[in-house]
């Protein structure tokens, strides 16, 4: 059974909030074919699985500067 707090799909604005990024980042990912929205009567939605895959495909932060330790 689907839990009510586990959404299956998000609007662009909701997706940005859920991923902790700006709306522009989601729109750019759509333009670059990194995310594929689904069309529904009221507009476009993004699936939870697609958003998880997109977030996991982002490069990991790697520190390039070593800290000076005394």
Backbone as CSV, one residue per row, in Angstrom:
resi,resn,N_x,N_y,N_z,CA_x,CA_y,CA_z,C_x,C_y,C_z
1,UNK,0.834,-1.187,0.000,0.000,0.000,0.000,0.874,1.245,0.000
2,UNK,0.497,2.252,-0.749,1.256,3.496,-0.849,0.973,4.352,0.380
3,UNK,2.048,4.802,0.997,1.915,5.686,2.153,1.617,7.101,1.671
4,UNK,0.744,7.827,2.348,0.390,9.175,1.909,1.552,10.152,1.923
5,UNK,2.575,9.909,2.727,3.706,10.834,2.785,4.774,10.502,1.746
6,UNK,4.550,9.487,0.920,5.489,9.111,-0.130,4.849,9.392,-1.486
7,UNK,5.059,10.611,-1.974,4.465,10.987,-3.250,5.116,10.212,-4.383
8,UNK,4.349,9.885,-5.388,4.853,9.184,-6.563,5.297,10.145,-7.655
9,UNK,4.726,11.346,-7.676,5.050,12.307,-8.715,5.001,13.723,-8.140
10,UNK,5.736,14.621,-8.785,5.875,15.992,-8.310,5.742,16.968,-9.464
11,UNK,5.215,18.150,-9.173,5.288,19.238,-10.136,6.737,19.711,-10.167
12,UNK,7.063,20.571,-11.112,8.439,21.084,-11.193,8.809,21.800,-9.891
13,UNK,7.919,22.603,-9.387,8.187,23.341,-8.145,8.355,22.385,-6.963
14,UNK,7.483,21.397,-6.868,7.585,20.411,-5.783,8.866,19.579,-5.906
15,UNK,9.237,19.251,-7.144,10.465,18.477,-7.374,11.690,19.262,-6.915
16,UNK,11.708,20.551,-7.218,12.826,21.388,-6.791,12.923,21.416,-5.267
17,UNK,11.797,21.573,-4.622,11.779,21.598,-3.156,12.222,20.248,-2.581
18,UNK,11.720,19.163,-3.162,12.061,17.829,-2.663,13.543,17.522,-2.846
19,UNK,14.148,18.058,-3.907,15.571,17.805,-4.199,16.488,18.866,-3.617
20,UNK,15.917,19.867,-2.965,16.689,20.971,-2.371,17.511,21.719,-3.414
21,UNK,16.889,21.962,-4.568,17.529,22.752,-5.617,16.544,23.829,-6.066
22,UNK,17.021,24.737,-6.885,16.145,25.775,-7.422,15.319,25.222,-8.572
23,UNK,14.190,25.846,-8.819,13.313,25.441,-9.912,14.085,25.461,-11.229
24,UNK,14.961,26.433,-11.390,15.748,26.548,-12.615,16.614,25.307,-12.843
25,UNK,17.110,24.673,-11.796,17.926,23.459,-11.943,17.083,22.325,-12.517
26,UNK,15.843,22.212,-12.070,14.946,21.183,-12.594,14.603,21.478,-14.046
27,UNK,14.297,22.739,-14.345,13.966,23.108,-15.725,15.152,22.894,-16.660
28,UNK,16.359,23.188,-16.197,17.563,22.951,-16.998,17.758,21.458,-17.248
29,UNK,17.530,20.640,-16.238,17.655,19.184,-16.392,16.634,18.667,-17.410
30,UNK,15.450,19.247,-17.429,14.437,18.848,-18.408,14.887,19.252,-19.808
31,UNK,15.380,20.490,-19.960,15.859,20.964,-21.269,17.026,20.128,-21.783
32,UNK,17.884,19.650,-20.868,19.051,18.854,-21.242,18.748,17.359,-21.336
33,UNK,17.463,17.011,-21.257,16.996,15.626,-21.348,17.545,14.729,-20.231
34,UNK,17.866,15.331,-19.089,18.297,14.559,-17.918,17.089,14.096,-17.115
35,UNK,15.998,14.830,-17.228,14.724,14.480,-16.602,13.644,14.524,-17.676
36,UNK,12.726,13.579,-17.622,11.640,13.540,-18.597,10.307,13.675,-17.871
37,UNK,9.642,14.804,-18.065,8.338,14.977,-17.414,7.265,14.154,-18.117
38,UNK,6.228,13.828,-17.373,5.048,13.164,-17.922,3.945,14.203,-18.021
39,UNK,3.229,14.191,-19.116,2.141,15.145,-19.312,0.856,14.597,-18.700
40,UNK,0.185,15.452,-17.942,-1.122,15.128,-17.375,-2.044,16.315,-17.650
41,UNK,-3.294,16.157,-17.330,-4.292,17.170,-17.668,-3.908,18.568,-17.187
42,UNK,-3.371,18.678,-15.995,-3.088,20.004,-15.427,-1.680,20.502,-15.722
43,UNK,-0.868,19.739,-16.403,0.491,20.175,-16.712,1.454,19.005,-16.765
44,UNK,2.636,19.205,-16.209,3.679,18.183,-16.232,4.007,17.725,-14.819
45,UNK,4.376,16.460,-14.715,4.825,15.917,-13.439,6.117,15.143,-13.661
46,UNK,6.872,14.987,-12.602,8.116,14.222,-12.628,7.983,13.080,-11.635
47,UNK,8.369,11.897,-12.053,8.212,10.747,-11.173,9.281,10.743,-10.080
48,UNK,8.918,10.180,-8.962,9.832,10.060,-7.822,11.076,9.270,-8.217
49,UNK,10.900,8.172,-8.955,12.033,7.346,-9.371,12.982,8.108,-10.285
50,UNK,12.427,8.900,-11.214,13.275,9.703,-12.101,14.065,10.744,-11.315
51,UNK,13.417,11.359,-10.333,14.118,12.353,-9.518,15.231,11.714,-8.698
52,UNK,14.968,10.548,-8.126,16.008,9.845,-7.362,17.189,9.488,-8.255
53,UNK,16.918,9.000,-9.451,17.983,8.647,-10.386,18.788,9.880,-10.780
54,UNK,18.091,11.007,-11.004,18.771,12.244,-11.386,19.677,12.737,-10.260
55,UNK,19.158,12.751,-9.044,19.971,13.184,-7.896,21.192,12.281,-7.743
56,UNK,20.992,10.978,-7.865,22.104,10.035,-7.708,23.098,10.097,-8.853
57,UNK,22.724,10.672,-9.989,23.638,10.797,-11.120,24.522,12.044,-11.022
58,UNK,24.180,12.934,-10.110,24.969,14.158,-9.942,26.343,13.790,-9.396
59,UNK,27.386,14.532,-9.801,28.727,14.229,-9.293,28.818,14.468,-7.789
60,UNK,29.620,13.656,-7.151,29.849,13.837,-5.723,30.847,14.963,-5.512
61,UNK,30.687,15.661,-4.410,31.620,16.720,-4.049,32.905,16.070,-3.556
62,UNK,34.024,16.507,-4.132,35.324,16.003,-3.705,36.167,17.203,-3.322
63,UNK,36.651,17.198,-2.108,37.493,18.296,-1.647,38.806,18.259,-2.419
64,UNK,39.195,19.413,-2.958,40.425,19.466,-3.743,41.555,20.145,-2.995
65,UNK,41.237,20.753,-1.898,42.252,21.481,-1.139,42.466,20.778,0.190
66,UNK,43.702,20.470,0.472,44.010,19.808,1.738,44.032,20.847,2.840
67,UNK,43.569,20.422,3.999,43.591,21.324,5.145,44.986,21.299,5.766
68,UNK,45.424,22.465,6.177,46.695,22.550,6.878,46.473,22.185,8.321
69,UNK,47.136,21.166,8.764,47.002,20.760,10.161,48.279,21.122,10.892
70,UNK,48.139,21.691,12.081,49.342,22.092,12.838,50.127,20.913,13.341
